Amino acid sequence: MQPGLEDLQREIDFIHNSLMADTKNYHTWAYLNWLYSHFSNLPGTQGGNRFSEDEWARELEWCNHMLDSTYKFQRPSGTDKEDSGRQETHDPSDRVDQESMETLGRGDGRNNSAWSWRWHLVIARKGVKPNPAAEIE
């Protein structure tokens, strides 16, 4: 199986949306970890790492939102549940009409699965250069 980045991104969006219903679903977190690990460790003959540093940074940002109890994952009310065009907003001064937004989920600083995934993203993944001082801060 050699999916391109677009296919992988659709799968990642599906996983992220699935976690809104059950943010501590260990099986879904394990699948997310497998997907990133598998498709970032492919040999060059199979396309190599499918994720750029920008994609890794976006995943870390999403993970950090999962740990921020003040963060709300939202999309406009009335949009199709299958719509991957969800919007995320955190700043109440955003131009999005907050009354017309549906909250899909909130971050949770006590989510051990999200902390474990964050550890993988900033410490354990292949090619990352850990920055202990930034983590302590």
Secondary structure as a PSIPRED ss2 file (coil, helix, strand):
# PSIPRED VFORMAT (PSIPRED V4.0)

   1 M C   1.000  0.000  0.000
   2 Q C   1.000  0.000  0.000
   3 P C   1.000  0.000  0.000
   4 G C   1.000  0.000  0.000
   5 L H   0.000  1.000  0.000
   6 E H   0.000  1.000  0.000
   7 D H   0.000  1.000  0.000
   8 L H   0.000  1.000  0.000
   9 Q H   0.000  1.000  0.000
  10 R H   0.000  1.000  0.000
  11 E H   0.000  1.000  0.000
  12 I H   0.000  1.000  0.000
  13 D H   0.000  1.000  0.000
  14 F H   0.000  1.000  0.000
  15 I H   0.000  1.000  0.000
  16 H H   0.000  1.000  0.000
  17 N H   0.000  1.000  0.000
  18 S H   0.000  1.000  0.000
  19 L H   0.000  1.000  0.000
  20 M H   0.000  1.000  0.000
  21 A H   0.000  1.000  0.000
  22 D C   1.000  0.000  0.000
  23 T C   1.000  0.000  0.000
  24 K C   1.000  0.000  0.000
  25 N C   1.000  0.000  0.000
  26 Y H   0.000  1.000  0.000
  27 H H   0.000  1.000  0.000
  28 T H   0.000  1.000  0.000
  29 W H   0.000  1.000  0.000
  30 A H   0.000  1.000  0.000
  31 Y H   0.000  1.000  0.000
  32 L H   0.000  1.000  0.000
  33 N H   0.000  1.000  0.000
  34 W H   0.000  1.000  0.000
  35 L H   0.000  1.000  0.000
  36 Y H   0.000  1.000  0.000
  37 S H   0.000  1.000  0.000
  38 H H   0.000  1.000  0.000
  39 F H   0.000  1.000  0.000
  40 S H   0.000  1.000  0.000
  41 N C   1.000  0.000  0.000
  42 L C   1.000  0.000  0.000
  43 P C   1.000  0.000  0.000
  44 G H   0.000  1.000  0.000
  45 T H   0.000  1.000  0.000
  46 Q H   0.000  1.000  0.000
  47 G C   1.000  0.000  0.000
  48 G C   1.000  0.000  0.000
  49 N C   1.000  0.000  0.000
  50 R C   1.000  0.000  0.000
  51 F C   1.000  0.000  0.000
  52 S C   1.000  0.000  0.000
  53 E H   0.000  1.000  0.000
  54 D H   0.000  1.000  0.000
  55 E H   0.000  1.000  0.000
  56 W H   0.000  1.000  0.000
  57 A H   0.000  1.000  0.000
  58 R H   0.000  1.000  0.000
  59 E H   0.000  1.000  0.000
  60 L H   0.000  1.000  0.000
  61 E H   0.000  1.000  0.000
  62 W H   0.000  1.000  0.000
  63 C H   0.000  1.000  0.000
  64 N H   0.000  1.000  0.000
  65 H H   0.000  1.000  0.000
  66 M H   0.000  1.000  0.000
  67 L H   0.000  1.000  0.000
  68 D C   1.000  0.000  0.000
  69 S C   1.000  0.000  0.000
  70 T C   1.000  0.000  0.000
  71 Y C   1.000  0.000  0.000
  72 K E   0.000  0.000  1.000
  73 F E   0.000  0.000  1.000
  74 Q E   0.000  0.000  1.000
  75 R E   0.000  0.000  1.000
  76 P E   0.000  0.000  1.000
  77 S C   1.000  0.000  0.000
  78 G C   1.000  0.000  0.000
  79 T C   1.000  0.000  0.000
  80 D C   1.000  0.000  0.000
  81 K C   1.000  0.000  0.000
  82 E C   1.000  0.000  0.000
  83 D C   1.000  0.000  0.000
  84 S C   1.000  0.000  0.000
  85 G C   1.000  0.000  0.000
  86 R C   1.000  0.000  0.000
  87 Q C   1.000  0.000  0.000
  88 E E   0.000  0.000  1.000
  89 T E   0.000  0.000  1.000
  90 H C   1.000  0.000  0.000
  91 D C   1.000  0.000  0.000
  92 P C   1.000  0.000  0.000
  93 S C   1.000  0.000  0.000
  94 D C   1.000  0.000  0.000
  95 R C   1.000  0.000  0.000
  96 V C   1.000  0.000  0.000
  97 D C   1.000  0.000  0.000
  98 Q H   0.000  1.000  0.000
  99 E H   0.000  1.000  0.000
 100 S H   0.000  1.000  0.000
 101 M E   0.000  0.000  1.000
 102 E E   0.000  0.000  1.000
 103 T E   0.000  0.000  1.000
 104 L E   0.000  0.000  1.000
 105 G E   0.000  0.000  1.000
 106 R E   0.000  0.000  1.000
 107 G C   1.000  0.000  0.000
 108 D C   1.000  0.000  0.000
 109 G C   1.000  0.000  0.000
 110 R C   1.000  0.000  0.000
 111 N C   1.000  0.000  0.000
 112 N H   0.000  1.000  0.000
 113 S H   0.000  1.000  0.000
 114 A H   0.000  1.000  0.000
 115 W H   0.000  1.000  0.000
 116 S H   0.000  1.000  0.000
 117 W H   0.000  1.000  0.000
 118 R H   0.000  1.000  0.000
 119 W H   0.000  1.000  0.000
 120 H H   0.000  1.000  0.000
 121 L H   0.000  1.000  0.000
 122 V H   0.000  1.000  0.000
 123 I H   0.000  1.000  0.000
 124 A H   0.000  1.000  0.000
 125 R C   1.000  0.000  0.000
 126 K C   1.000  0.000  0.000
 127 G C   1.000  0.000  0.000
 128 V C   1.000  0.000  0.000
 129 K C   1.000  0.000  0.000
 130 P C   1.000  0.000  0.000
 131 N C   1.000  0.000  0.000
 132 P H   0.000  1.000  0.000
 133 A H   0.000  1.000  0.000
 134 A H   0.000  1.000  0.000
 135 E H   0.000  1.000  0.000
 136 I H   0.000  1.000  0.000
 137 E C   1.000  0.000  0.000
